[in-house]
Amino acid sequence: MRWNKKFDGDKASLIDKSHRPHSKHPKAHTDDEIRHIKNYIRRNPNISMIELYAKLKKNKSYKRHPCSLFRLLRKMGFFKNEKKKEKKYLPKKYHTPDNIGEKWQLDAKYVPQKCYVGDMPDKFYQYTMIDEASRERFIYPFKEQSSYSTIEFVIMAIKHFKYKPKIIQTDNGFEFTYFRETKRTHPFDIFCANNGIEHKLIRPRTPRHNGKVERSHRNDNERFYSNLTFYSYDDLIIQIKRYLYKSNRLLMQVLG
């Protein structure tokens, strides 16, 4: 075997050595060609590869393909793309209101299909509203995820909290806004304007900006949906109301 032939009684003889060939490839650039290339670059450091190739071909009888020249230049360290150091994103500290009613966070999520054991195929969506200051929540299921369901849910949330918020913050979902530029006004924006509520949108693809309601959805998956089974929409409403009553009475750090 190859390793047996290399071994001469010393461990150092088994160390893998360089695999670089001792002689150049027959079609590799000659020393004269490399010297001409270096001279042109030394005289004009800003020369382009096309200009360099043209001068070599005209003045030095260079007959190689441009790609061959490009590979050699990259190997020699020329024309390399300098990687720009991207500044690491440092999230700004999020300001949480001190008083209740200043800002609500609103979001919607799918109710896991595995929880539904009914006979007729159906889909359900959970809408969630959370007051940022008190962390009190209101949740309710709907059969469709739409602007109509959003407006109906906000009306129910106002009745639940017994006050209107100054700001409702949402993501850029189609049930809250039009995600393309248009002259039309979204029904939810019209509803907010008519009720003196500011509708604030977070930056696209940054769910952390709506972190409180997103975190509450993860808690719902762990505490509620992981063990839930329901056979109808009415059954889901009853079970969600029971869960909401318990979850709003759990001790949290923000409540002291």
N, C-alpha and C positions, 0 to 999 in steps of 0.2 A: 504493500500500500504506500501511497504518497507520503503519509506522515511517518511511516517506518523508515523510509529512505532519508527523510530530513533529519531524523533523530540521530545524534552522535554521542549520546550519553549525557548531554547537558540540556536542561529545560529551556535555555535561551534559544536553542536550535529549533524549537517548536513554535516560536512566536511568528505570527503571520507577517510577512514582509510586503513591501509595496508591489502592487500589480501593474504599475506603469511600465509600458514596453521600453526596452533599452534603445530602440531605434525608432525614428519617425515613420509614420504611415507613408507609403509611396506617393499618395495623392495629397499629402499635407502641404501647407504653404512652405515654400523654401525660405531660407534665411534672407536672401536678397529681397523677396517679396515683403517679408515682415519689416525689413529695414526701410524699404520705400514707404510703407504704410506709416511707420513711426515718424519718419521725416516729414511727411505731409501733415500729420497731426501736430507735430512739434512746431511747424511753421504757422499753422492756422488751427489753434485749438477748438475753434467754433465751426470747423468745416462739417458739412452734413455728409451723411453716408453716400448719398447719390452723387454729390460733387466729388467726393473722394474716389468713388468707383469710376467716374468718368475720367478723372485725371490719370488714374492708374491704367485704365484701358487705352487712353490716347498716348500717354508719354512713356509708359513702362511695359507696354504690350501685355497687359494683365488680361488673362483669358478665363478666369474663373467666374462662377455664377455669383450674383450679388448676395444670395443667401449664404454662400460659403464665406464671403467677406464679412457679412453681419455676424456669423457665428464666431469668427476669429476675433472681431472687435469686442464682442461681449466677453469672450474668454480673456482678453487682454485688459478688461475693465473699463472699456469705453461704451458710451451710449447706454448706460444702465439707468433704469428708472429709479430715481431717488424716492424712497418711501417717506411720505410726509407723516410726521408724528401727529396722530390725532389726539386732540385734547380729551382727556377722560371726563365723561359727563358726571358732574357733581350735582345731584338733585338739591334744589332749594328747599329750605325748611317750609313745611306746609303750615299755613296759619289756620288754626281751628278756632271758630268763633267761641266767645265766652258766654254768650246769651242764647237761650233757646229761640228758635224761630228765625235766626239770621240766615242760616243756610241748610237746605236739605240736599241729600244725595239720593238720586233715583237711578234704578237700573232694573233690567229684566233678565231672567234666566229660564232655561228649559227645565221642566220637571222631568227627572230621569224616567225613561220609558219602562225600565225594569220594575218600577214601583206600581205601575198600572196593571191590574189583573182583570179588567173588565172584558166583556165579550166583544164590544164594538171597538175597532181601532180608532184611536184619537190621540191628540197631542195637547199638552197643557203647558202654560207658562206662568212663572211666579214673578210678580212685580214687587219690588222692595223699595220702601222709602225710609230713610234714616235721618234723624236730626243730628247734626254734627256735634252740637254742644252736649246734649243729654244722652246720645246714643240710643234713644228710644226708637223703635222700629214699627212700621206697619207693613204687612205683607198680605197679598191676596192673589189667588190664582185666576187666570183667564184662559179661554179656549183659543184666543188668537193674539198675536203680537202685532199691534197696529197703533196708529195714532188715536183711534177711537178708544181702544183699551187704555191707553196712557192717560187720556183726559178723564175717563171715567174713574180710573184708579186715583188720580190726584184729587178729584172731588171727594172720594171716599177717605183719602188720607187727611184732608182738611177737617172732615167731620170727626175722624179719629183723634187727631191732635188737638182739635178745638181752636186752632188758630192758623193763619196763613203765613207762609215763610216770605222772607224778603227775596231769597234767591233759591232756585232749584238747579242743581248741577247734574248734568247727564253726560254720557258719552255721545258719540256721533252715530248711534244706531238709527235705522230708518224710522223707528217708531217715535223718535224724538226730534229728528231734523232731516232735511234733505242733504245728502252727502255730496251732491253735485251742485255747482253754481246754477241758480235758477232765479227767475224773477218772482216765482210763486212764494208764498209764505206758508210755512208748515202749520197745520191745524193746532199743534201744541203751542207754537209760538203765539198764535192768535189768542189762544186760551189764556196764556200767561200775561199777555199785554192787557187783555180785558179785565184781569183780576189783580193788576198792579204787581205782578211777580216778575222778577228778572230771570230769564232762562240763560244759564251759563253753560257753555260747551267746553269740555276738556280737550287737550290736544289729541289729534288722531293717533291711535295705536299706543296710547299711554294710559292703560287702565289703572296704574298706581295713583293717578291723580284723583280717581274715584275710589280710593283704597278702602274707606270705611265700609261702603256697601259691598265692595268686592270681597272683603274679609268676612262680612256677615254671610255671604253666599257660601263661602267655604265652610263656615260653621254650620250652616243649614245642611250641607251635604254630609257632614260628620255626625251631627246630633239628631237629624230628622230623617233625611232621605235614605240614609244607609239602612234603616230598619222599617221604612214605610211601605205599606201595601194599601191600595185603595181601589175600589171597583167602579166608581163613578165620579163625575164632577162634583156632585153634591157631597159625596163622602170626603173628597179632597178638601172642600171648603171647611167642613166641620173639623177635620184633623189639623188643618193649618191654623184655624182660630184657637184651638187648644194649645198648639205649639207656640203661637205668638204670645199667648197669655203667660206661658212659662218662661219663654226666652226674654221677655221684657222685665222679668223679675229676677233674673240672674244677676248676682253681684259682679260689678265690673270696676276696674281700677279708676276709671274716669269719674265714677259716681262716689268715690271716696270710701 
